[in-house]
Structures are given as structure tokens and as C-alpha cells.
Amino acid sequence: MIEELKEELKKLKARLDVLEKENIELRTENTKFKDEIKRLSAENTKLKERLNKNSSNSDKPPSTDDFKRRQRNIKKSKRKRGAQPGHKGITRKKVATENITKHIKFHIEDICSCGCKEVVAKQMKPKHQTWELPKIVPNITQYYVESGRCKNCKKRRTAKFPLEVPKGALGRVITQNNHVFASICAVFKLECLKIKYKMNHFALRARLLITATQQAYSHLQKLQSA
């Protein structure tokens, strides 16, 4: 009986030693997990701070701000949409008759519901006006150049254009307007790409430059291998 108890005690001690070792290993692993959680939480806090930074609370330029729609807290009104009763309507005033450029008149051509075709006490009243932009006619300027020979040395001479005369076929006003329109289109495309990819202008330009360089390099390699 005593021998059996001693054997049982030895087994329990051995089991206790194993459990103590497992406990130590689990505590060590738990400490590692706690350190990893602290590191990840600190990293998460830093990333949140970086995401919350914008041009209003840091030294970042406004071009780096992400596009976010502002949520407007507007309470729903019980009134119907549109003008409310008592509102004075604002419409385009009709132009005086002397300023009208074209008059079109419509006469009564259909038959009355009673079957009569004749109409008496006729009156032509202005009912509707439409506005149309005039046709744009370009101002074409032709430059003449005087040429001749020198009376003394008989050398051929030709007049020179002044600096204000444009070299191309388009005038200076059209050329400048084209440049302004192209710049507006480029800025609009950049803003659309900024909203789509959530990147600032500098990052987008760098990405476009890298993509264009890669495509040019791949095309050059194809030409060299051909």
C-alpha cells in the first residue's frame, strides 16, 4: 500500500514538474504577446495620427489633403420643394419690340370645333421669345510686305515683320485662349485622378513620369530586339 502511494506521489511530482515548465513557457509567450500588442497599438496610434493630419493641423500643403465630402446636418422640412406661396417669381424680362431681330408669326389654320373656318376680330399678340447666340465670324488679318531694289547697289530688299505679328496661322488671342483651356483641362484631370487614387498632385506626377518612362523603355527594348 505504501509502495503504491509512493509511486503515485512520484507520478504526481513528475506531472507537477511538467505543468510548471508549461506554465513558465506560457508566461514567457504571454509576455511576448503583450509586448507585440503594445508595439502594434503604438504603431496603430502613429498611423491614425498620420491619417488625421491635414493642411489645417500640420505643415502639410493643401494639395495633400484627401477629398472628403462634408456631412451636412440638414433637418428635413415639411414644406414642399420649389417656390413657396407668396414668393415673387424672377423670370427673364421680355425684350421690347424695337429690339427684336426676327419676327415669326403663326396664323390660325385649323377649323373650330363647331366646324366654322372663318375667324373675326383677329389680333396678333407677342407670346414667346427665344434667345440665340449670333454666328461667330473670325477676324482674318492679311499682312502685306513691301519689297524692292536699292537704287544705289541694286540689292533686293524686303520689309520685316514687327515683333507683335504672330508667327503661326492663329492670332495671339486664340493661342493664349487655347493655352488657358489646356491648362484648365489638365488641372481638372489631376483633380479627378487625385480623388480616384487618393494621392496628391506630386505623387500623381511622379507616378505618371515613372509609368511613361517604363513604357518608353519597354518600347525601346522591343525596337532593339527587332
Residue pairs with C-beta under 8 A, 6 or more apart in sequence:
53 60
54 60
54 64
54 65
54 66
55 61
55 62
55 64
55 65
61 200
63 200
63 201
63 202
64 200
65 200
66 198
67 194
67 195
67 198
83 89
94 126
94 129
95 129
97 126
100 129
105 124
108 119
108 122
111 117
139 171
141 171
143 161
143 165
145 158
145 159
145 161
146 158
146 159
147 156
147 157
147 158
147 159
148 156
148 157
149 155
149 156
149 157
150 156
150 157
164 172
166 172
166 175
168 175
170 178
190 201
190 204
193 199
193 204
194 200
194 201
194 204
197 204
199 207
